[in-house]
Amino acid sequence: MTAADLPEVPLEPVKRSRIYEHIVGQINALIREGRWAPGDQIPPERELAERFKVSRTSVREALRALEMQGIIDSRQGGGTFIRTGDTEMLVGPLAAAILRGRRELAEVLEVRELIEPGIARLAARRATAEHVAELETLLQRQRECIAAERSFVEEDTAFHYTLAKAADNHILLRLHNVILDVLRESRQSYLHVPNRPQMSLRGHEAMLAAVKAKDTDAAYRASLAHITEVRDGILRALENGVGGN
């Protein structure tokens, strides 16, 4: 079924803060109710913005969040579709199982350390101007969150997700999404460790500078330094009882 064939369904105008979260909630509800089924193509960004009465930026953030959750699949030049059941359905149970033990968490962090520098290298080679602009926007939002002393876990997650999309390797993107989902709770705790927000921002800035310069080796090194720092910080925070799992 294409977007044009989908039955007209009521969508409520969204007015509150963190607009994209309300869009995500409504789309998830439509899927749970069976109005939008696996394999269906959802309406384009412009149409969704008109029906929700929000900006296209808010719709884009909502679609990115849904894709990170494995709920939709964006195809280059081919539209956005509700995902069919596959291994993504295992992410929740996998996360719960892994986070029962600190050794398992440490192993997941090691996997991240092995994978993400390679993603950064590919992103430096393949990132489009649109990817770079989105990364810059996310960094600016992270700066604003830090200045206001707000949590920036969503911006942090979105930065790494966008970098993985820029690498343009679908297998790596899916694997990366599993890791991000597993680490979501630990990241939320670790971002509150003293000095962590500034260290995170510096790491992201170094990676983005390398990607913009298309310097693959510098992107690899910047990502490795950032992820190693994150790994050590999370494990120290857990040992000290800071937001332990």
Secondary structure, 3 states (H helix, E strand, C coil): CCHHHCCCCCCCCCCCCCHHHHHHHHHHHHHHCCCCCCCCECCCHHHHHHHHCCCHHHHHHHHHHHHHCCCEEEECCCEEEECCCCHHHHHHHHHHHHCCCHHHHHHHHHHHHHHHHHHHHHHHHHCCHHHHHHHHHHHHHHHHHHHCCCCCHHHHHHHHHHHHHHCCCHHHHHHHHHHHHHHHHHHHHHCCCCCHHHHHHHHHHHHHHHHHCCCHHHHHHHHHHHHHHHHHHHHHHHHCCCCCC
